[in-house]
Amino acid sequence: MSEEQHPVAAWTEADLGVEGRVLDVVRAPAPVLSTPGERVDPTDLATMQLAADLVATMRVSPGCVGLAAPQVGVGVLLFCVDVSAHPKTRTHHGTFVLCNAEVVESSRNEKAREGCMSVPDLTGDVKRPTRLVVRGQLPGTGEEVTVTTDAFEARALLHEIDHCAGLLFVDRAAGAHAIYARKTYL
Amino acid sequence: MTLHAITVLGHDRPGIIAETTGRLAGLGLNLEDSSMTLLRGHFAMTLVCAGSATDAEIEAALAPLADDGSLTVTVREVPTEDAAAGGGTPWVLTVHGGDRTGIVSSIVEEIARVGGNITDLTTRLAGDLYLLVAEIDLPAGVDPAAVDAAIQQVASGLGVGATLREAEADDL
């Protein structure tokens, strides 16, 4: 199946049938960012609205390639990503939202420096798998999908799945001296 | 509310951090930044903490740490530092090669020459291998390629390898 035919790549927020709203992004140490999220019903109207809101908020946030529901103060398993314009991207599936996502397979750890809108003043080196298979559901239809990806999209998916589990990149720091003061802001 | 810089140096043993921080907490001091590592097996910790206690009170509270002579503790009030001006770019410098004197001084002189600021630095000696890793802010307007070329020239003269790479974080 080609990338264009993949149900995740074919998905757009227009499928949700609701207008996304730009929400405020929550910053650590807000408790919602450290709390595992609840499962969601992908066909519930509130889930579809939140999915559209996440995409709308991601789109207006400079440099943002992913946003999870806890980052807008909602502790559920829902996130959006779009790494299509990032220079480190190899495989990508455009803009999509996943509900109740879980890692199926992962391999080939690599270390890279991450920043996060919810931890704006720090960056950190984090080891993450670069080969990844994730399973989740599309909001709207609830269709179960499997995403096989690599490189930067894999890192973005894992970063957002961590948010949904109540984990920040600082929880994954590659070592005791792997957290740094941020020096440049987008 | 005052800021205090505290150093604890000496023979390593379990419990030094717990004892130090416990005594500071007992004075109502808040740890604002800290760094600890082992240097050639010696315990080395630097803390900056804030609170209403005086240097003398902190020294008195930490004095038991140094009672057996294995640790040295210093306490000094320090001013609040303003955040560094923006506009620079973050870089990571790695240098490694056969051990000899002057590697660090010769290499970092090239950073200082252009007004670059080292914000974090680690050096290790493992057998004959000497390793330096540094986080560097290069000021706006500085040509990183020229800095890299200067470093490469010095490194070549020292017979060591050097890599300067941008440390830009990916926002996720």
Interface residues (C-beta under 8 A of the other chain):
Chain A: G63 C64 V65 G66 H86 K88 A112 R113 E114 G115 C116 M117 T123 G124 F152 R155 A156 H159 E160 F169 A176 H177 Y180 A181 R182 K183 T184 Y185 L186
Chain B: S35 T37 G86 G88 T89 P90 T119 D120 T122 E135 D137 A167 E168 A169 D170 D171 L172
